């Protein structure tokens, strides 16, 4: 085994050696001929560096920040180079960072390119197979090929393991079997690493189904899969296939038994992931009208960062389409030489050609799935360039725009995703029918321009004889960097704790003051020089207070005429125009997705309208007319987009709009954080095809989503979640004490996200000084009224003396949970996971019963308390029964001050050295459509504990679909007789 393992790594080690020695390559840059640089991998294999460079220490790329590596001439910069200049087999591109920056490189021969591409992809993969070889090399500080006991202790600390030194020395001596006593060779270290990595929770689970043996027979494995994992169609051949795939010992394979290592491999495989393997494929009915689906939607798709200064890139369209997004946004403006461009108007974002955007969409739209793509066109172009837009759409998309064969049935309704496979829908304005087909152009409403930013956010550019563009842009960039830094620090689990509008105002006021003081823009008997920023603060000051009380559509759309004095001159910003000219060619491309003004949610009987709301207007509609809004969304499409004040490209909470049945809830895909994690989880199900079927209660009929019992006639789901253990939990990257090397003290928080009545949180106790294999063995119970739209969010935190630090998260749709013993892999962390047991019951009645579930452990049904042979294991999971207590808290929710937030951090978890108190369980009861005996925070989340929690999640997505051919789990209900017998058997 070890020789095969080393042989497998020989080629990789050669690649690493070449990369660390360095390779001369040409670095292409925009607008230049290229620079020759020496690129090399640092000694720790964590950074790609190059020299010479004016950036000095900043000339580096973290391996963890690399998004992808593409071969050949695929990037935008390569496309701009003349064809034939470079051999494609010598070219490759590294995309890295949150903004998808590209590093375009050219080697002298194809072999060097292949070496770097292979090596980088290997490093990006994270070497996820518990790479003992790399661990050994990292621990071998002096490079002599041997590890002494002190190096082992240092390794244990790095791995977040705090075992007693006596226990470490005992395992060290057991592994040290050769003549050189006191040191471990690589083979001996593998034995030691295996002993250290033994999953005691899985070992006890294996013992419970193997009649106290150290392996499972085929029959015992089948019994485990049927009883615990709730799988059906478990055959002998299926169990033998598991043994063949996951068993390590050849002797066990011959005997057709599964030992502890094979059982561990199986339990950690995607076959036992918490996400239902069936949901990696499209499984929902795709023949219903478009309005019956949630549709993954992007806002300002072309931007790589903020709304003011960031780069616009066509690569962003490829990225979001490959991630499953089905509605992308294109902001079209007049460009030079008659060529329309795409960028964020009235800002300093860069421009890209509309033609390049359409070609990229055409190339990537249907690579991952064939369901329709909606092209949301924000048209700000002249008639001449509108005709150019229509020409490109028809010329590049060709038959993808032909919708003449789509049958909507006898009744007027939208077509289905199935019938629109391979098609692209153009969402935009349509000429009114009264004009007639012979009208070449006409006026249409421009009051619902979804992306025309409000005047407080506009940069109105005015050029004079001189220029200070660099000074202005530099000042804006510094202010924006300050804003983004503040945004990253704030509590992203609590969006109200940070006001973008206030920082925006400070940014503009500071910039105006800077321009007035600058000698380039002062009046000196000559014309004003430079580039001046025109903003309208008068309207902002006058209307902010009224908007906080009532969001008026007219107030949001209209802009009052105000004057701004700048540099001794007066400039006037007029009212935004209400109509615009539209050409017939572009109008005819809009079929089922006609953008209409959002005056009211009244169904006029027409089919194919798309109503657009900013988040502020949509918030008012959801609060005041939620049921009417839901009925409207049963026939038409609604798009919700972020407020113009989110200049840092932050995202709003999509949940309230999903709860009202809104289909196109558009988010900034370039901004990682809680909201995008929820969005990813929402659309991960149903094969990540970008279309998720809404619950039938939202497609027909209506209900009040804010009710304490919104669906009294329907059964509720009870989720009994037992958090057992954690595996290889890393130190938080932004921990205050991380650089001192402290081992983490982890705890797990579970949050239910759905209808307001279902939103709640609960958490486990803290385990001190163990991030490698902490054990909690705690049971959390939740009741969910509408599981079809609920999300289950697992968060791991590190408790520290002044609060807590975020370790990782995983969010899964409730409908994709599978019962039994499951691993929850944290997003973006290769091996980090938590081990849980899931039970899902159906409960009936208006009142949600308080069901006490004893915190039984694996030892209970092992009979360990009566078996002297297992007495030594009692301390592993020894916990008192979990008691339930109701906490009567006030309904009053007040705005938290800064001091409150600081206190919240200190109250997030029990302090080290103090007895860990178990948290009470509290059921939600409907009393006159209100939730009592609970406290809701400002996000509408029910907290089941007096310890308020705060979060700062930052993680990257990872696709763990490594296997896909294993049997299906069967959902567990209270009517499942076999499940009942098993449940009672555990207690007894």
Secondary structure as UniProt FT lines:
FT   HELIX           2..21
FT   STRAND          23..28
FT   TURN            30..31
FT   STRAND          35..41
FT   TURN            43..44
FT   STRAND          47..51
FT   TURN            54..55
FT   HELIX           56..58
FT   STRAND          60..62
FT   HELIX           63..65
FT   STRAND          66..71
FT   HELIX           76..80
FT   TURN            83..84
FT   HELIX           88..90
FT   STRAND          91..96
FT   TURN            97..100
FT   STRAND          101..106
FT   HELIX           110..124
FT   TURN            125..126
FT   TURN            128..130
FT   HELIX           132..139
FT   TURN            141..142
FT   HELIX           149..158
FT   TURN            159..160
FT   HELIX           165..175
FT   TURN            181..182
FT   HELIX           186..196
FT   HELIX           200..209
FT   TURN            210..212
FT   STRAND          215..216
FT   HELIX           218..227
FT   HELIX           236..246
FT   HELIX           250..255
FT   STRAND          258..259
FT   HELIX           260..267
FT   HELIX           270..272
FT   HELIX           277..280
FT   HELIX           290..292
FT   STRAND          293..295
FT   STRAND          297..298
FT   TURN            301..302
FT   HELIX           315..322
FT   TURN            323..324
FT   STRAND          327..333
FT   HELIX           336..338
FT   STRAND          341..342
FT   TURN            345..346
FT   STRAND          352..353
FT   HELIX           354..364
FT   TURN            365..366
FT   STRAND          373..379
FT   HELIX           383..397
FT   HELIX           398..401
FT   TURN            404..405
FT   TURN            417..422
FT   STRAND          424..428
FT   HELIX           433..435
FT   TURN            437..438
FT   STRAND          441..445
FT   TURN            447..448
FT   TURN            450..451
FT   HELIX           455..457
FT   HELIX           469..489
FT   TURN            492..493
FT   HELIX           495..497
FT   HELIX           500..517
FT   TURN            519..521
FT   HELIX           537..549
FT   HELIX           553..557
FT   STRAND          562..566
FT   TURN            567..568
FT   STRAND          569..573
FT   STRAND          579..583
FT   HELIX           584..587
FT   TURN            588..589
FT   STRAND          594..596
FT   STRAND          609..614
FT   HELIX           615..624
FT   HELIX           626..632
FT   TURN            633..635
FT   STRAND          637..641
FT   TURN            644..645
FT   TURN            647..648
FT   HELIX           655..659
FT   TURN            660..661
FT   STRAND          664..667
FT   TURN            669..670
FT   HELIX           674..684
FT   HELIX           686..688
FT   STRAND          691..693
FT   HELIX           696..699
FT   TURN            705..706
FT   TURN            708..713
FT   STRAND          716..727
FT   TURN            733..734
FT   TURN            736..737
FT   HELIX           738..740
FT   STRAND          746..753
FT   HELIX           756..758
FT   STRAND          760..763
FT   TURN            768..769
FT   STRAND          775..784
FT   HELIX           787..789
FT   STRAND          791..800
FT   TURN            801..802
FT   STRAND          803..813
FT   HELIX           814..816
FT   STRAND          820..825
FT   TURN            827..828
FT   STRAND          833..843
FT   HELIX           858..862
FT   TURN            863..866
FT   HELIX           868..876
FT   HELIX           898..906
FT   TURN            912..913
FT   STRAND          926..927
FT   TURN            928..929
FT   STRAND          930..931
FT   STRAND          935..936
FT   TURN            938..939
FT   STRAND          942..943
FT   TURN            974..975
FT   HELIX           977..987
//
